[in-house]
Amino acid sequence: MLLLSLIVAHLLADFYLQTDRMVEDKLGSLKKHLLHHFIVNTIVLVGGWFLFNKQTDPMMAVVLPIIFITSSHLIIDLFKIKLIDQYTASYNFNSLWFFVLDQLLHGTMLLAALQLFYRVPMVSSIQRFLELLFTEGRQLDAATVLLVIFIILILGTTVSGHIVRILLGSLPGQLLTFEGKYSFKNEWKEPLTPRNKGESGLSEQYSYMIFNKHDMSRGKLIGYIERLLVILLTYYSSYPAIAFIVTAKSIARFKQMDDRDWAEYFLLGTLTSMFLGILFGILLRELLN
């Protein structure tokens, strides 16, 4: 229960309280980012102490865990900032692995905080998670179910969207709406002269790719709805219905498929989004059923 609450607090601080400008200026916005983590973790730990551990020492149950979690977050982020600019300048896969490793380290620090200050061994927490996945007939309380659903929703929308954006990278030309391809031919012929009775001249041909700008927030919202639908369909094992989502996206982008770069961009984004949606749908089904 407490671990799930701390995970929710971490996800909220990392993906909702941290703006795009803060991500771009990682070092300059580090203090503000740490303040967000300090606030949300304080709310969780104080609430947990007041509701469930009021008989324990607040220094051990609240103050020291907050200091440990915030300090470990600072250390991890400083190393990440130092390494990510050095090794991820041109490789999106490097950025993805750094992102996954960063989140795993933060999760490990949450487990370490529970072991140090709440005497909950890390091994038992991992075993408990595996039992939830593979043991049938277990019963979860309503609060745990709500937290699990909330975490899966965050992972399936905002976190997955961040992963897709990392993989696709920055492709401004391909992020425009393809309208069509037009060719123009310009010919110039020399006039006939007594010395040159044949026709001669120059011919130039131009091809234009016509694009139209659109609001990127719509694509982001479409991605969220798409993955939520995939999670829901996977939860109910309705895999054939997922094909209709892919078909609808393909029809909407049919004209753009003439451009190979856009087609590869579209395919990579769609496959990654579908994979993450199915993955979190299976995870949700195994945890709750």
N, C-alpha and C positions, 0 to 999 in steps of 0.2 A: 504493500500500500504506500509506504513512505518512498520507496524506490521509484514507483510509478509516478508519484507526485513530483519528485525531483526531476525525473525525465521530462515531464510536462513543463516544469519551470525552465529547464535548460532549452527546450525547443522554442518556447515562447520568447525567451530572451535572445536566442540566436537568430530566429527566422521571422519574428514579428516586431520586436522592439528595436532591431538593428536595421536601419534603412540602407538603401543602395549607396547613398553617399558615404555612409559610415564604412561600408564594405570597401569602397574605392580608396578611402583615406583610412586604411586600417590602423596605422600607428597613431595618427592624430586623433582618432575617435576611440582609442582603446580605453581611455578612462570612462567615457560615457557608456561604452559597451559593458565594462566591468560593473558599473553602477547598476545597470539593468539586471545583471545576474545577481548582484548583491540584494537588490530589492525583492525580486521574485523568490529567491531562495530563502530570504528572511521571512517572507509571508508564509511559505510552505512549512518551514521548520517551526516557526512560532505557532502556527495553527496546529501542527502535529503535536507539539509539546502541550499546548493548552487542551487539546481534545483527548490525547491518549497517554502522554508521558508526564503529566503534571507533577507526579511524585518524584521525578528524577531532577538532578541538578541542571538548571537552565544553562549554566556555563558549558557543561558537557553535552547537552542535548541541542543547544541552539547556537551559542556564540562560537565555540570552537569549530563546529562543522561549517558554519558560514565562512569563517576565516580560511579554513582549509580548502573549501570548494572554490572560493574566489581567488585565492592565491595560486592554486593549481591551474585554474583557468588562465590566469595572467601568464604563468610560465609557459604553458602550452601555446598560447596565442603569440607570445614573443618569438618562440622558436618557429612557429608556422610563418609568421611575417618575414622572418629572416630567410627561411628556406624557400618559400613559395615564389618569391621574386627571382630567386637564383635559378630554380630548376623548372619553372612552369612558364617561361616566356613564350614558348612556341608550341608546346605539346599539351593538348587538352586532357589527355589521359593522365599526365602528371598531376594536373590540377585536381582531377577526380580522385586519384589515390591519396593526395594530400587531404582532400576534404573527408574521405572515408576514414583515414587514419586519425584525423583531428577529432571526429565525432566518437570514434572508438576510445580514444584516450580520455575524452571528457566523461564518457560512460564508465570507464574504469575508475576514474577518480570519484565518481558518485558511489560506486561499490566499495572503494577503499574508505570513504567517509563513513559509510554504514558499519564497516568492520571496526574502524578505529573508535567510533564514538557511540555506536549502538550495539556493539558486540554481535553483529550479523555477519558471519563469515562470507567471503566472496564466493567460495565454492558452493555453499548452500543456496545462495541467490541464483547462481547459474543452474544448479540442479532443480530448483523450484521452477525456473523458466522452462527447462526441458520437460519436466513433469507436466506442465500446462500444455505443452505441445503434443506429447505422445501418450499421456495417460487418459484413458476414457473413464467417464462417470464421475469426474471431480466436479465440485460445486464452487462457483465463485460468487462472492457477495456483490450486491448491486453497485457499490462504489468502485470496486475493482473492475467490473465490467464496463462502467462508464469511462474510467481512466484508460482502459485498453482501447476502447472505441475511439476516444479522443486522440490518443497517440497515433493510431493507425490513420485517422483522418489527416492529421498533420503530416505524417510521413508520406501519405498518398497524394497530397496536394502541394504544399509549399516545399517540402524537402525534395520530393521527386522533381518538381519544377526546377529547382536549383541544380539538381543532377543533370537534367536534360539540357539546361542552359550551359553548363560546364562542357558537356560533350559536344554540343553544336558549336560552341565558340562564338566569335564575333564575325558574322557574315552579313554586313549591312545590305549588300546587293541582293542577296537571296531572301532577305526579310521583307522585301517589297512585293506587292501583288503584281504578278506577271500579266500583262494585258495582250501582248501579241508581238510578232516579229514582222517587220516591214522592210522591203528592199526597194531601193531607188537606183535607177541607172541614168547616168549622165553621159551623153555622147557628143563629141565635137568632130566634125569632118572638115577637112580643108577644101576650099572651093576648087573646082576644076580649072586647070591652067593648060595652055598649049603644051607646056613641057611635062605636065603630069596628068595624063588622061585617066589614070586609075583613081579609085577612091582610096583615101587614107585619112587617118584621124586617130583620136584617142577615145577610149571608153572607160568610165569609172562606175563602179557599183558600190553602193553603200547599204549596209544592213543596220537596222535600228531595233533594239530591244526596248519595248515600251513597258514601263513599270508605273505603279501608282502607290503612293504611300498610304499606310493605314495605321490605325491605332493599335499599338502592340499589346495594350491591356486586354483587348478582345481575344487575342491568341492565347494569352495567359489564362484567361477565364475559361476558354474552350478546353485547354489542357487540364484544368482542375476538374471540370465537369466530366471530361472523358475518362480520367482515372477513377473518379468516384463511381461512375457507371461500371467500369471494369471491375472494381473492387466488389461492388454489389452483385454483379453477375457471377463473379468467381465464388463469392460466398455461398450463393445458391447453386453452384456448379452448372450454370447456364453458359457454357463455353461457346456454343454455336452462335449465341446472340452477340458475342463480342465481334464476330465477323461483320455484322451490320454497321458497327461503329467505324471500322476500318473502311468499309465501302462508302459510307456517308462522307468521310473525310476525303477519300480519293475522288469522289464525284465533285466535291466542292473545289478541289484543287486541280481538276482535270486539265485546264488550259496551261497551267504552270508546268505540267509534266514534260512539255516540249523542251524545257531547259534542263540539261542533265545535272548541272550543279544543284538546281533547286530540287530535282527528283531525289538525288542522294541525300540532300539536307532533310527533305520531308520523310524519307524512308528511315533515316537514322533516328530522327525525333519520334516518329510514330512507334517504331519497334521498341525503343527505350521506354517510352511512356506506357506501352502495352505490357512490357515485361514487368515494370515496377508495379503497375496496377494489379496484374495477376499475382505477383509475389505477395503483396500486402493483403490481397483478398484471401489467398490460401492461409497466410499467417493469422488473419482475423478468424477465419473459419476454424482453424485448429485450436486456437486459444479459447474460443467461446463454445464450440460444440462438444 
